[in-house]
Amino acid sequence: MNLSELKAKLEGNNVPKDMYHFGWTTNETICIEYRNGGWEVYSSERGSKILIKRFKREDYACEYFYKAVMNDYRQYQEYILHYKINNLRPLLERPYRDDDLFYRDDMASSHSKEEWERIQAEHNIKFPLDYIDYINAYGLGAVGGFLWIYSPWSNNDRLNLFAARPKALEGCSPFCIECLVSTNSSTDCLVPLGRTDNDDYIFWLKTDNEQEQWHLILCDGHSTKYFEYAMSITEFLAGIIRGTVQCDLLPDEWIGAGHLDFIPYKNDSTR
């Protein structure tokens, strides 16, 4: 592979051009450069060259450079794919356990892609990706010790996403339910997602769009009021904590708090 072929391969893979550079630059990126009769591949950081690899042959240098750039690109794609949970993580922290020196996430055992595919097939549903990421990252528990997000893996029927459905629908006023399903054929458009300790309920409102476009519905369990948000659950939580989203059904001190704790449900044998 020569330099022209390298450039064509990177462009063909739609790698953002700010992730690599041909020649020296002060920008933080991976560079390839011909100098002093040989080739150098290195990272540019704060105006300095680091991790320098030298090659006599152009093809060896180009192969090495290509692999390095594509590795960074795959990591970038992975981050973008899971950017919603990555935005929430610094704002919603699992606490340290009293009996262990390590952060709880170090011991978290997330469910595999195959397990998620199997449980979704069993219940004929496709979950939004950020919900899967949320359960994998946090497991079953309460945001701020108050807001419970259901898990499909829970053995507790009150907190299992599928088993909690009847009680969640009963907890909302008939007027609220009627308004929400007025443009849909049945209550199947409402998928229970969680509840608060005040017995207010969160639903996904399923539409003809893909699951990533589902809206959130928060139903006041003590009146006919409900609130609709065109965002995902992790976007909603991050917005509440940052103060960019308002919700009358959540504690006032949460709005713009900057940080909340996630309290794991200790009596559940699954995540």
C-alpha positions as CSV (number, residue, x, y, z in Angstrom):
1,M,0.0,0.0,0.0
2,N,1.4,3.4,-0.9
3,L,0.3,6.9,0.3
4,S,-2.3,7.4,-2.4
5,E,-3.9,4.0,-1.8
6,L,-3.8,4.7,2.0
7,K,-5.7,7.9,1.5
8,A,-8.3,6.2,-0.7
9,K,-8.9,3.4,1.8
10,L,-9.4,5.9,4.7
11,E,-11.8,8.0,2.6
12,G,-13.6,4.9,1.5
13,N,-14.1,3.9,5.1
14,N,-15.5,7.4,5.9
15,V,-12.9,8.0,8.6
16,P,-13.2,11.6,9.7
17,K,-10.3,13.6,8.4
18,D,-9.5,15.1,11.7
19,M,-8.5,11.6,13.0
20,Y,-5.4,11.5,10.8
21,H,-2.9,13.8,9.0
22,F,-0.4,13.4,6.2
23,G,2.7,15.3,7.4
24,W,3.4,17.3,10.6
25,T,0.6,19.1,12.4
26,T,0.1,20.6,15.9
27,N,-3.4,19.1,16.1
28,E,-3.8,16.1,18.3
29,T,-4.0,13.2,15.8
30,I,-2.1,10.4,14.2
31,C,0.4,11.5,11.5
32,I,2.5,9.8,8.8
33,E,5.4,11.7,7.4
34,Y,8.4,11.1,5.0
35,R,11.6,12.7,6.3
36,N,15.3,12.1,6.3
37,G,15.0,9.2,3.8
38,G,12.4,7.2,5.8
39,W,8.9,7.1,7.1
40,E,7.6,8.1,10.6
41,V,4.2,7.3,12.1
42,Y,3.5,9.1,15.3
43,S,0.9,10.8,17.5
44,S,0.9,14.6,17.6
45,E,0.2,15.9,21.1
46,R,0.6,19.4,22.4
47,G,3.0,20.3,19.6
48,S,5.2,17.2,20.2
49,K,5.7,13.9,18.5
50,I,5.1,10.9,20.7
51,L,5.0,7.1,20.1
52,I,7.2,7.5,17.1
53,K,7.6,4.4,14.8
54,R,10.1,4.5,12.0
55,F,10.0,2.6,8.7
56,K,12.3,2.3,5.7
57,R,9.6,1.1,3.4
58,E,6.5,3.1,2.5
59,D,4.2,0.1,2.4
60,Y,5.1,-1.0,5.9
61,A,4.6,2.6,7.2
62,C,1.2,2.9,5.4
63,E,0.0,-0.5,6.7
64,Y,0.9,0.4,10.3
65,F,-0.6,3.9,10.0
66,Y,-3.8,2.4,8.5
67,K,-4.2,-0.1,11.4
68,A,-3.6,2.6,14.0
69,V,-6.1,5.0,12.5
70,M,-8.8,2.3,12.0
71,N,-8.3,1.2,15.6
72,D,-9.0,4.7,16.8
73,Y,-11.9,5.0,14.4
74,R,-13.5,1.8,15.8
75,Q,-13.2,3.2,19.3
76,Y,-14.7,6.4,18.2
77,Q,-17.6,4.6,16.5
78,E,-18.2,2.6,19.7
79,Y,-18.2,5.8,21.8
80,I,-20.7,7.5,19.4
81,L,-22.9,4.4,19.4
82,H,-23.1,4.5,23.2
83,Y,-22.8,8.3,23.6
84,K,-26.0,8.6,25.6
85,I,-24.9,6.4,28.4
86,N,-21.5,8.0,28.3
87,N,-23.1,11.4,28.8
88,L,-25.0,10.1,31.8
89,R,-22.2,8.2,33.6
90,P,-20.4,11.2,35.1
91,L,-23.7,12.6,36.4
92,L,-25.2,9.4,37.9
93,E,-22.8,7.5,40.0
94,R,-23.1,4.1,41.6
95,P,-21.8,4.5,45.2
96,Y,-18.9,2.6,46.8
97,R,-19.8,-0.5,48.6
98,D,-19.0,-0.6,52.3
99,D,-17.5,-4.0,52.1
100,D,-15.3,-3.5,49.0
101,L,-12.6,-1.1,48.0
102,F,-13.5,-1.1,44.4
103,Y,-16.1,1.0,42.5
104,R,-19.2,-1.0,41.9
105,D,-18.9,-0.8,38.1
106,D,-15.7,-2.8,38.4
107,M,-17.8,-5.7,39.6
108,A,-20.8,-5.2,37.3
109,S,-21.7,-8.2,35.1
110,S,-23.6,-6.9,32.1
111,H,-25.8,-9.1,30.0
112,S,-24.4,-10.3,26.6
113,K,-25.7,-9.1,23.3
114,E,-27.1,-12.7,22.7
115,E,-29.0,-12.5,26.0
116,W,-30.6,-9.2,25.1
117,E,-31.5,-10.5,21.6
118,R,-33.1,-13.6,23.1
119,I,-35.2,-11.8,25.7
120,Q,-36.3,-9.2,23.1
121,A,-37.3,-12.0,20.7
122,E,-39.3,-13.8,23.5
123,H,-41.3,-10.7,24.2
124,N,-41.5,-9.4,20.6
125,I,-39.9,-6.0,21.4
126,K,-36.8,-4.1,20.5
127,F,-35.4,-1.9,23.3
128,P,-33.7,1.5,22.7
129,L,-29.9,1.0,22.8
130,D,-29.4,3.5,25.6
131,Y,-31.8,1.5,27.8
132,I,-29.8,-1.7,27.2
133,D,-26.6,0.3,28.0
134,Y,-28.3,1.7,31.2
135,I,-29.2,-1.7,32.6
136,N,-25.8,-3.1,31.7
137,A,-24.1,-0.2,33.4
138,Y,-26.3,0.2,36.5
139,G,-28.5,-2.9,36.9
140,L,-31.7,-2.7,38.9
141,G,-32.0,0.2,41.4
142,A,-33.2,3.7,42.0
143,V,-32.0,7.0,40.7
144,G,-31.5,9.2,43.8
145,G,-33.2,6.4,45.8
146,F,-36.5,7.6,44.3
147,L,-36.9,6.8,40.6
148,W,-36.9,3.1,39.7
149,I,-36.1,2.0,36.2
150,Y,-37.5,-1.5,35.5
151,S,-35.2,-4.3,34.4
152,P,-36.3,-7.3,32.2
153,W,-34.0,-9.4,34.3
154,S,-35.5,-8.7,37.7
155,N,-37.1,-11.5,39.8
156,N,-39.2,-8.9,41.6
157,D,-42.5,-8.6,39.7
158,R,-43.0,-5.0,40.9
159,L,-39.7,-4.1,39.2
160,N,-39.6,-6.4,36.3
161,L,-40.3,-4.5,33.0
162,F,-42.7,-7.1,31.7
163,A,-44.4,-8.2,35.0
164,A,-45.0,-4.6,36.2
165,R,-47.2,-3.7,33.2
166,P,-50.6,-4.4,34.7
167,K,-49.9,-2.4,37.9
168,A,-48.4,0.4,35.9
169,L,-51.4,0.8,33.7
170,E,-53.7,0.6,36.7
171,G,-51.7,3.3,38.4
172,C,-52.5,5.9,35.7
173,S,-55.9,7.5,35.4
174,P,-58.2,6.2,32.7
175,F,-58.3,9.7,31.2
176,C,-54.5,9.7,30.9
177,I,-54.4,6.3,29.2
178,E,-57.3,7.3,26.8
179,C,-55.4,10.4,25.7
180,L,-52.2,8.5,25.1
181,V,-53.7,5.7,23.1
182,S,-56.3,7.9,21.2
183,T,-54.1,7.7,18.1
184,N,-53.1,4.1,18.6
185,S,-55.1,0.9,18.3
186,S,-54.5,-0.3,21.9
187,T,-52.5,0.2,25.1
188,D,-49.8,-1.9,23.5
189,C,-48.3,1.4,22.5
190,L,-47.4,2.0,26.2
191,V,-44.4,0.1,27.5
192,P,-43.9,0.6,31.3
193,L,-40.3,1.7,32.0
194,G,-40.3,2.7,35.7
195,R,-42.0,4.4,38.6
196,T,-41.3,6.7,41.5
197,D,-41.7,6.1,45.2
198,N,-44.8,8.4,44.9
199,D,-46.4,5.9,42.5
200,D,-46.0,8.0,39.4
201,Y,-45.1,6.0,36.3
202,I,-42.8,6.3,33.3
203,F,-43.7,4.7,29.9
204,W,-42.3,4.5,26.5
205,L,-44.8,5.6,23.9
206,K,-44.2,3.3,21.0
207,T,-44.7,4.8,17.5
208,D,-44.3,3.6,14.0
209,N,-40.7,5.0,14.2
210,E,-37.8,2.9,15.3
211,Q,-37.3,2.4,19.0
212,E,-34.7,5.0,19.2
213,Q,-37.4,7.6,18.4
214,W,-39.9,6.5,21.1
215,H,-41.1,9.3,23.4
216,L,-41.1,9.2,27.2
217,I,-44.4,9.6,29.1
218,L,-44.5,10.4,32.8
219,C,-48.0,9.9,34.3
220,D,-49.0,11.5,37.6
221,G,-50.4,8.6,39.6
222,H,-52.6,11.0,41.6
223,S,-54.2,13.1,38.9
224,T,-55.0,13.1,35.2
225,K,-51.8,15.0,34.3
226,Y,-49.0,13.5,32.2
227,F,-45.8,14.8,30.6
228,E,-44.4,13.9,27.3
229,Y,-40.7,14.1,26.3
230,A,-39.2,13.5,22.9
231,M,-36.1,12.0,24.2
232,S,-34.6,8.7,25.6
233,I,-34.4,7.7,29.2
234,T,-30.7,8.5,29.6
235,E,-31.2,11.9,27.8
236,F,-34.0,12.6,30.2
237,L,-32.0,11.8,33.3
238,A,-29.0,13.7,32.1
239,G,-31.2,16.7,31.3
240,I,-32.8,16.6,34.7
241,I,-29.4,16.5,36.5
242,R,-27.9,19.2,34.3
243,G,-31.1,21.4,34.7
244,T,-32.0,21.5,31.0
245,V,-35.1,19.4,31.5
246,Q,-38.0,20.2,33.9
247,C,-40.4,17.7,35.5
248,D,-42.9,18.4,38.2
249,L,-43.0,14.7,39.2
250,L,-39.4,14.6,40.4
251,P,-37.8,16.3,43.4
252,D,-37.1,20.0,42.9
253,E,-33.6,19.6,44.2
254,W,-32.8,17.2,41.3
255,I,-33.2,19.9,38.7
256,G,-29.7,21.1,37.9
257,A,-28.2,19.1,40.8
258,G,-25.1,18.3,38.8
259,H,-24.8,14.9,40.3
260,L,-27.1,12.1,41.7
261,D,-26.4,8.7,43.2
262,F,-27.8,5.5,41.9
263,I,-28.8,3.1,44.7
264,P,-28.7,-0.6,43.7
265,Y,-31.5,-2.9,44.7
266,K,-29.8,-5.3,47.0
267,N,-32.5,-7.9,47.4
268,D,-32.6,-8.8,43.7
269,S,-30.5,-11.8,42.6
270,T,-30.2,-10.6,39.0
271,R,-29.1,-7.5,37.3
